[in-house]
Structures are given as C-alpha cells and as structure tokens.
Amino acid sequence: MNDRSDRAGVELEEDRRSAFAPEAPTPVEQMPIPEGAEPDLGPARSLWSDAWAEMRSRVLFWVSAGLIVVFVVMAVVPQVFTFFSPNPDPYYADLGNARLAPSGRAWFGYDSQGYDVYSRTIYGARSSILVGLGATIATTVFGGIVGVFAGYFGGWIDTVLSRLADVFFAIPLLLGGILVLYTFPNTLDTPYLVMVGKVVLALGILGWPNIARLMRSSVLQVKPQDFVQAARALGAAPTRIIFSHILPNAIAPVIAVATINLGAYIAIEATLSFLGIGLQPPAISWGVAISEASGIGLVRAAPHMLLFPSVFLSLTVLAFIMLGEVVRDALDPKLR
C-alpha cells in the first residue's frame, strides 16, 4: 500500500514538473537557396548611408548640387569663366561704353560706368558665397554649442540660454543687420575682408537662436535613448557622451536647416548691399550691382544691368534652398 502511494506521489510530482517545464523549441525549416545564389547578408546601413542613397535617387539633388558646384568654382576661380571673355578684368571701365547693350564685345553688356557686366557678375559670386558660408558656419557652430548645453544639462543652464535665445530671436534678422551695420558702417577705404567680416558678424549675432532651438530639441529627443543611459551607467564623461553619442544622432536636422539658411544669408547680404549698408564699392557683389542698376531711368534704359546679377543671385539662393529641402527629406524618414 505504501509502495503504491509513493509511486502515485512520484507520478504526480513528475506531472506537475512537466506542466511547468518549457516546451522544446520547434525546428524552423530553412528556405532552400537556389543554386548559384548567395544569401543576402549585407552590412547594416546607417542613417547617413540611407540618406545618401535617398538623395542620389532624386533629380532635384543633382540639379541643385550641379548649380552649387558651378557657383563655388565661380567664386574660387572666376578666371575660368572670364578667360574667353572680351573684357576679363572686372575693374576696367570705359565711360564710352556706358550702358551699351549685350553684344559680341560684351556678352552681358556694360553698366552705367562702363564696366563689363559679365565679368563683374562672375566675380560677384565670391562675395555672396563668402558671406553665406561665413554666416552659416558662425550660426551653426555657436547655435549648436548653445543648443547642446541647454538640452543636455537642463536646469538653470537651459533656462538662461533659452531666455537669451528668445531675446535675440525676437529681433528680425534683416532689421537687426541694418542696425548693426548702420552702427558700424563700411566706407570706401574699408578693406574687403573687413567688410565681409562685418556682414558675417551681423548675421551671425542674430541668426544663431534658430539653430540653438533646433539643436536643443534634437538633444532632448536623443538624451533618453538607451545607448546614452548605458554610457552614463558605465561612467562616461559628459564630453564623451555629447561628442560620441548625442551629437552624431542629433546633428542631422541642423545640417538640413543650415543648408537652407545659407541661401537665405546670401539673399540678405544682397539686400543689405542693395540698401547701401552692406558691401561697398570697390567691392564687387551682386547686391551692389543690383543697387547700381536700380537708379532712376536705368531699369528702362539698360535692363541688362539689373537682369543678369538678379538671375545669378536667384539661381544661387534657389540651389541652396533646393539642396536643403532634399537633405531634410532624406534625413527625416517621415517625409520620404
């Protein structure tokens, strides 16, 4: 009797254990691989590789990139475009040719002082590109630093930096540039690089809050991620966390907006020069050329003076804005 009860207890214990025991894994049948074909085990693709593949597939990217390359080469080596010109020197003037229409002697005609419009239009790209790149670099670096500190450290640092950004953000960029350059005006004796630096400084002082706000919001999105928390748990220094983990994953939207801003800064530089407070002669700029071509009676008497600098300026601004739109769409999967 005791043997039967012991045997029944053992069977009940085995049944109880088997009920809670994990089931044996079911073997998964592998699909047969056709002869001559290799399994697809390609490397993992990052956000940047996916963005590059997306940009390469769009015609708008190649059009905007091609235009930008042309204008950058025009700014760096303008002699390439004026080598075959009948008047390659942009500083040579002959009043006898004033306001002459385009012809074989002058492809874009002459302005009111006898300068060759084609040569001055080509050389004018340098000023616009310099101001655009300088202002973009200044606002991106300074605004990016402020945004990273505000988003990562938070607390009173975030409060102070955010309120400081709000103060500068409340000042319109063009109006602020007019006030700064009116306070520190350029003259005919001001060196060229100093004039460019003043315009860059004016735009940089007032243009950084937009980048700072964007960088702060990106950092706040990346900061709670698991890989950041793991780095903190392992005792990584804040500088290492910022530069190795947060910044590479938060910089994408800033790059897209900075590309768009570059075109906007070129347009603002032309506006300031048109108003007579940006770059000044003898500096060559599209804004200066448009200002000189907008005199009383010149628009009707010599429309070519206004047409060609305006077309080059519009194409440059449009190219950078189009490239920024493509970069933004490629870096944001929601917009694809």
Secondary structure as the mmCIF struct_conf table of DSSP 4:
data_model
#
loop_
_struct_conf.conf_type_id
_struct_conf.id
_struct_conf.beg_label_comp_id
_struct_conf.beg_label_asym_id
_struct_conf.beg_label_seq_id
_struct_conf.end_label_comp_id
_struct_conf.end_label_asym_id
_struct_conf.end_label_seq_id
HELX_RH_AL_P HELX_RH_AL_P1 ASN A 2 PHE A 20
BEND BEND1 ALA A 21 ALA A 21
HELX_LH_PP_P HELX_LH_PP_P1 PRO A 22 PRO A 34
TURN_TY1_P TURN_TY1_P1 GLU A 35 GLY A 36
HELX_LH_PP_P HELX_LH_PP_P2 GLY A 42 ARG A 45
HELX_RH_AL_P HELX_RH_AL_P2 LEU A 47 ARG A 56
TURN_TY1_P TURN_TY1_P2 SER A 57 SER A 57
HELX_RH_AL_P HELX_RH_AL_P3 VAL A 59 VAL A 76
TURN_TY1_P TURN_TY1_P3 PRO A 78 PRO A 78
HELX_RH_AL_P HELX_RH_AL_P4 GLN A 79 THR A 82
TURN_TY1_P TURN_TY1_P4 PHE A 83 PHE A 84
BEND BEND2 SER A 85 PRO A 86
TURN_TY1_P TURN_TY1_P5 PRO A 90 TYR A 91
STRN STRN1 ALA A 93 ALA A 93
HELX_RH_3T_P HELX_RH_3T_P1 LEU A 95 ASN A 97
TURN_TY1_P TURN_TY1_P6 ALA A 98 ARG A 99
HELX_LH_PP_P HELX_LH_PP_P3 LEU A 100 PRO A 102
BEND BEND3 GLY A 104 ARG A 105
TURN_TY1_P TURN_TY1_P7 TRP A 107 PHE A 108
STRN STRN2 TYR A 110 TYR A 110
TURN_TY1_P TURN_TY1_P8 SER A 112 GLN A 113
BEND BEND4 GLY A 114 GLY A 114
STRN STRN3 TYR A 115 ASP A 116
HELX_RH_AL_P HELX_RH_AL_P5 VAL A 117 PHE A 153
HELX_RH_AL_P HELX_RH_AL_P6 GLY A 155 PHE A 169
TURN_TY1_P TURN_TY1_P9 ALA A 170 ALA A 170
BEND BEND5 ILE A 171 ILE A 171
HELX_RH_AL_P HELX_RH_AL_P7 LEU A 173 THR A 183
BEND BEND6 PHE A 184 PHE A 184
TURN_TY1_P TURN_TY1_P10 LEU A 188 ASP A 189
BEND BEND7 THR A 190 THR A 190
HELX_RH_AL_P HELX_RH_AL_P8 TYR A 192 VAL A 222
TURN_TY1_P TURN_TY1_P11 LYS A 223 PRO A 224
BEND BEND8 GLN A 225 GLN A 225
HELX_RH_AL_P HELX_RH_AL_P9 ASP A 226 ALA A 233
TURN_TY1_P TURN_TY1_P12 LEU A 234 GLY A 235
HELX_RH_AL_P HELX_RH_AL_P10 PRO A 238 ILE A 241
HELX_RH_PI_P HELX_RH_PI_P1 ILE A 242 ILE A 246
HELX_RH_AL_P HELX_RH_AL_P11 LEU A 247 ALA A 250
BEND BEND9 ILE A 251 ILE A 251
HELX_RH_AL_P HELX_RH_AL_P12 ALA A 252 PHE A 274
TURN_TY1_P TURN_TY1_P13 LEU A 275 GLY A 276
BEND BEND10 ILE A 277 LEU A 279
TURN_TY1_P TURN_TY1_P14 PRO A 281 PRO A 282
BEND BEND11 ALA A 283 ALA A 283
HELX_RH_AL_P HELX_RH_AL_P13 TRP A 286 ALA A 293
TURN_TY1_P TURN_TY1_P15 SER A 294 SER A 294
BEND BEND12 GLY A 295 GLY A 295
TURN_TY1_P TURN_TY1_P16 ILE A 296 GLY A 297
HELX_RH_AL_P HELX_RH_AL_P14 LEU A 298 ALA A 301
TURN_TY1_P TURN_TY1_P17 PRO A 303 PRO A 303
HELX_RH_AL_P HELX_RH_AL_P15 HIS A 304 LEU A 331
HELX_RH_3T_P HELX_RH_3T_P2 PRO A 333 LEU A 335
#
